[in-house]
Amino acid sequence: MLKAVKVRLYPTSEQELALAKSFGCARWYWNFALNACIQHYQETGKSLKLVTYKGMLPIDLGLKDFAIVHDGDSATKYTNPKHLYRHQKNLARKQKKLSRKNKGSKSREKFRKIVAKVHEKIANSRQDFLHKLSRNLVDESQIIVVENLNVKGMVKNRKLSKSISDVGWGIFVNFIDYKLQQKDGELIEIHRFFPSSKTCSSCGHIVDVLPLNIREWDCPNCNTHHDRDGNAALNIRNEGIRIKNKGGGNPVSADRACVRPDNRKASAVSLSRTVKGHRAEKSEAHTYS
C-alpha cells in the first residue's frame, strides 16, 4: 500500500515568483517536446526515441590478449582463451586413430563422427566466449570503435594463420554490430592502415618501425612510456571520437608513416629478395581563396 503525505507551503512573494517561473519553464518545454514528437511522426511515421549514450568504447584486437579496451583512464585486457590449443592434443589423438581406419568401414565412420564432435565442441566454446564478451561490452557502451582488419589477408601468414582463424575476430565484430543495432547503438570502424600501435597517444609522434616482439616502448619525442596494446586502444578511442565528431577533436595524422616496412629474406645462394614496404599517402595541403 502506498502512502502520500500532503504538505501545505506558505511561500514568500519572491518564492512564489521563482516557483511560477519554474512551472512556466517546465510547461513550455513539455509543450515544445510534445510538438516536436508530433511533427516528427507526421513527417516520418516514426516516433522519437530518447537515446542516452554511455560512452565512445575502443577495442584493440590481438592474439596474446584477445581484446584490449580503454575507457580513457585505464586499459582492460581480456585474455585469449585459445580454444583450438586447449583441445589440440585430444583432436590430434582422435584424428590419428581415424587415419588408421579403413576407408568405407563402419569403424572409420564412427571415428569420423567422434572427430566431428571435437570440432563442434571447439566451435561452441569459441561462440560462447564471443557472445558473452560482446554482450558485456555492448551493455557498457552505446558506441564501440574497432579497427577494420583485413582478416583474409592476415590468415595468409603461415606462422599465425591457425591462431588468427581460431580467435574469431570477424565473428566477434559481427556479434557486436548486431547487438548494438538492437539497442540503437553505433559501431565505428577506423581504417586498417591507421597507425594505432606506432602513434604516441600523448604527443602524436609516429615511429617508423615497431616490431611485434616489442610490447612496451618509449616515445622518442616526449619520452612517455607506453604499453603497446594499451596505447593502441587509446589511439583507437581518440580516432573514434574524431570520426564521431566529423572532424572535431585532435586527429592523428598518418602522413607518410611506415605502415609496412621493407622485408628482406636471405636465399640459399646468399642473395636477398626485397619486398617493398608501404607508406601512407601524403595529405594535400588546404588551399584558401
Secondary structure by P-SEA (a helix, b strand, c coil): cbbbbbbbbbccaaaaaaaaaaaaaaaaaaaaaaaaaaaaaaaccbbbbbccccbbbbbbbbccccbbbbcccbbbbbccccccccaaaaaaaaaaaaaacccccaaaaaaaaaaaaaaaaaaaaaaaaaaaaaaaaaaaccbbbbccccccccccccccaaaaaaacaaaaaaaaaaaaaaacbbbbbccccccccccccccccccccccccccccccccccccccaaaaaaaaaaaaaaaaaaccccbbbbccccccccbbbbbccccbbbbcbbbbcccccccccc
